[in-house]
Amino acid sequence: MRALTVLATLAALSGAAAAHAFLQSAAPAAGENVRAPSRIVLHFSEPLEQSFSAIVVTDEAGHDESTGPITVDGTEMDLPLKPLTPGRYRVSWHAVSVDTHRTEGKYNFLVLP
């Protein structure tokens, strides 16, 4: 009986952990050297809540480089960007899955001349 209780507890905990929206892929990706992208696209492991999820892209001086609002479509977040000049850019994001679990992260990419 005790083993059954332990297994049930572990199953419940692993289900709760799986409910977080983890970043699966990004374009441009972390550390990538690219020609100026026109947008940032992030893919997550769970559907997102648009009202509580966001992406911010800044240049080395901290200026916002977006041209419009993010769009969320299921597990994808998309942010249009201004024309980027060569340099390093920081992507900061937070994602809230439809069951209200929040994840966040940051990474850099480099725009080549």
BALOBA-1460 file (C-alpha; in Angstrom, 3 decimals):
// residues 113
<rec num="1" residu="m" x="0.000" y="0.000" z="0.000"/>
<rec num="2" residu="r" x="2.852" y="2.392" z="0.852"/>
<rec num="3" residu="a" x="4.487" y="1.770" z="-2.541"/>
<rec num="4" residu="l" x="1.204" y="2.591" z="-4.267"/>
<rec num="5" residu="t" x="0.953" y="5.881" z="-2.354"/>
<rec num="6" residu="v" x="4.530" y="6.805" z="-3.307"/>
<rec num="7" residu="l" x="3.866" y="6.007" z="-6.980"/>
<rec num="8" residu="a" x="0.655" y="8.053" z="-6.985"/>
<rec num="9" residu="t" x="2.472" y="11.021" z="-5.408"/>
<rec num="10" residu="l" x="5.303" y="10.835" z="-7.946"/>
<rec num="11" residu="a" x="2.834" y="10.645" z="-10.828"/>
<rec num="12" residu="a" x="0.990" y="13.722" z="-9.543"/>
<rec num="13" residu="l" x="4.221" y="15.685" z="-9.146"/>
<rec num="14" residu="s" x="5.516" y="14.779" z="-12.599"/>
<rec num="15" residu="g" x="2.198" y="15.841" z="-14.154"/>
<rec num="16" residu="a" x="2.426" y="19.229" z="-12.436"/>
<rec num="17" residu="a" x="6.008" y="19.733" z="-13.599"/>
<rec num="18" residu="a" x="5.060" y="18.915" z="-17.182"/>
<rec num="19" residu="a" x="2.494" y="21.743" z="-17.130"/>
<rec num="20" residu="h" x="5.135" y="24.479" z="-17.325"/>
<rec num="21" residu="a" x="5.717" y="26.101" z="-20.717"/>
<rec num="22" residu="f" x="9.408" y="25.466" z="-21.371"/>
<rec num="23" residu="l" x="11.228" y="27.074" z="-24.294"/>
<rec num="24" residu="q" x="11.751" y="24.392" z="-26.952"/>
<rec num="25" residu="s" x="13.331" y="26.452" z="-29.744"/>
<rec num="26" residu="a" x="14.004" y="30.029" z="-30.774"/>
<rec num="27" residu="a" x="14.745" y="31.871" z="-34.008"/>
<rec num="28" residu="p" x="17.240" y="33.373" z="-33.859"/>
<rec num="29" residu="a" x="18.628" y="30.957" z="-31.292"/>
<rec num="30" residu="a" x="20.760" y="31.694" z="-28.249"/>
<rec num="31" residu="g" x="24.296" y="32.634" z="-29.270"/>
<rec num="32" residu="e" x="23.479" y="32.545" z="-32.974"/>
<rec num="33" residu="n" x="25.239" y="34.885" z="-35.436"/>
<rec num="34" residu="v" x="22.677" y="36.041" z="-38.012"/>
<rec num="35" residu="r" x="21.879" y="38.630" z="-40.627"/>
<rec num="36" residu="a" x="19.282" y="41.078" z="-39.276"/>
<rec num="37" residu="p" x="16.130" y="39.072" z="-38.451"/>
<rec num="38" residu="s" x="12.734" y="40.707" z="-38.929"/>
<rec num="39" residu="r" x="11.177" y="38.875" z="-35.991"/>
<rec num="40" residu="i" x="11.794" y="36.688" z="-32.963"/>
<rec num="41" residu="v" x="9.859" y="33.413" z="-32.845"/>
<rec num="42" residu="l" x="9.820" y="31.296" z="-29.682"/>
<rec num="43" residu="h" x="8.282" y="27.809" z="-29.453"/>
<rec num="44" residu="f" x="7.182" y="26.391" z="-26.086"/>
<rec num="45" residu="s" x="6.213" y="22.985" z="-24.740"/>
<rec num="46" residu="e" x="2.716" y="24.067" z="-23.649"/>
<rec num="47" residu="p" x="0.015" y="26.430" z="-24.966"/>
<rec num="48" residu="l" x="0.494" y="30.008" z="-23.738"/>
<rec num="49" residu="e" x="-1.734" y="32.681" z="-22.251"/>
<rec num="50" residu="q" x="-1.185" y="35.774" z="-24.446"/>
<rec num="51" residu="s" x="-2.257" y="38.280" z="-21.782"/>
<rec num="52" residu="f" x="0.538" y="37.186" z="-19.439"/>
<rec num="53" residu="s" x="3.364" y="36.237" z="-21.832"/>
<rec num="54" residu="a" x="5.897" y="38.609" z="-23.402"/>
<rec num="55" residu="i" x="9.157" y="39.036" z="-25.327"/>
<rec num="56" residu="v" x="11.435" y="42.066" z="-25.154"/>
<rec num="57" residu="v" x="14.399" y="42.519" z="-27.511"/>
<rec num="58" residu="t" x="16.944" y="45.193" z="-26.625"/>
<rec num="59" residu="d" x="20.180" y="46.441" z="-28.160"/>
<rec num="60" residu="e" x="23.417" y="46.880" z="-26.203"/>
<rec num="61" residu="a" x="22.218" y="50.281" z="-24.920"/>
<rec num="62" residu="g" x="18.960" y="48.767" z="-23.653"/>
<rec num="63" residu="h" x="16.673" y="50.225" z="-26.353"/>
<rec num="64" residu="d" x="13.547" y="48.249" z="-27.244"/>
<rec num="65" residu="e" x="13.810" y="46.915" z="-30.810"/>
<rec num="66" residu="s" x="10.231" y="45.722" z="-31.364"/>
<rec num="67" residu="t" x="7.819" y="47.257" z="-33.869"/>
<rec num="68" residu="g" x="4.568" y="45.829" z="-32.653"/>
<rec num="69" residu="p" x="2.841" y="43.675" z="-30.118"/>
<rec num="70" residu="i" x="3.649" y="40.006" z="-29.658"/>
<rec num="71" residu="t" x="1.277" y="37.456" z="-31.044"/>
<rec num="72" residu="v" x="0.659" y="34.141" z="-29.374"/>
<rec num="73" residu="d" x="-0.680" y="31.185" z="-31.304"/>
<rec num="74" residu="g" x="-0.887" y="28.080" z="-29.163"/>
<rec num="75" residu="t" x="2.703" y="27.237" z="-28.225"/>
<rec num="76" residu="e" x="4.340" y="29.983" z="-30.309"/>
<rec num="77" residu="m" x="5.210" y="33.606" z="-29.460"/>
<rec num="78" residu="d" x="6.184" y="35.972" z="-32.285"/>
<rec num="79" residu="l" x="7.544" y="39.531" z="-32.040"/>
<rec num="80" residu="p" x="8.191" y="41.771" z="-35.080"/>
<rec num="81" residu="l" x="11.440" y="43.748" z="-34.950"/>
<rec num="82" residu="k" x="12.769" y="47.069" z="-36.232"/>
<rec num="83" residu="p" x="15.554" y="46.799" z="-38.834"/>
<rec num="84" residu="l" x="18.519" y="45.742" z="-36.688"/>
<rec num="85" residu="t" x="22.024" y="47.103" z="-37.145"/>
<rec num="86" residu="p" x="25.102" y="44.939" z="-36.494"/>
<rec num="87" residu="g" x="25.658" y="44.241" z="-32.817"/>
<rec num="88" residu="r" x="24.597" y="42.137" z="-29.847"/>
<rec num="89" residu="y" x="20.928" y="41.879" z="-28.868"/>
<rec num="90" residu="r" x="19.259" y="40.506" z="-25.744"/>
<rec num="91" residu="v" x="16.004" y="38.541" z="-25.831"/>
<rec num="92" residu="s" x="14.126" y="38.468" z="-22.517"/>
<rec num="93" residu="w" x="10.922" y="36.473" z="-22.300"/>
<rec num="94" residu="h" x="8.393" y="35.187" z="-19.852"/>
<rec num="95" residu="a" x="5.686" y="32.694" z="-20.657"/>
<rec num="96" residu="v" x="2.594" y="31.753" z="-18.726"/>
<rec num="97" residu="s" x="0.981" y="28.480" z="-19.734"/>
<rec num="98" residu="v" x="-2.804" y="28.259" z="-19.912"/>
<rec num="99" residu="d" x="-2.776" y="26.571" z="-16.498"/>
<rec num="100" residu="t" x="-0.965" y="29.668" z="-15.047"/>
<rec num="101" residu="h" x="2.561" y="28.297" z="-14.551"/>
<rec num="102" residu="r" x="5.235" y="30.914" z="-15.372"/>
<rec num="103" residu="t" x="8.699" y="30.388" z="-16.876"/>
<rec num="104" residu="e" x="11.216" y="32.988" z="-18.021"/>
<rec num="105" residu="g" x="14.606" y="33.336" z="-19.622"/>
<rec num="106" residu="k" x="17.121" y="35.515" z="-21.419"/>
<rec num="107" residu="y" x="19.640" y="34.966" z="-24.167"/>
<rec num="108" residu="n" x="21.779" y="36.932" z="-26.633"/>
<rec num="109" residu="f" x="22.287" y="36.752" z="-30.375"/>
<rec num="110" residu="l" x="24.610" y="38.673" z="-32.681"/>
<rec num="111" residu="v" x="23.635" y="40.524" z="-35.856"/>
<rec num="112" residu="l" x="26.459" y="40.410" z="-38.398"/>
<rec num="113" residu="p" x="27.362" y="43.301" z="-40.711"/>
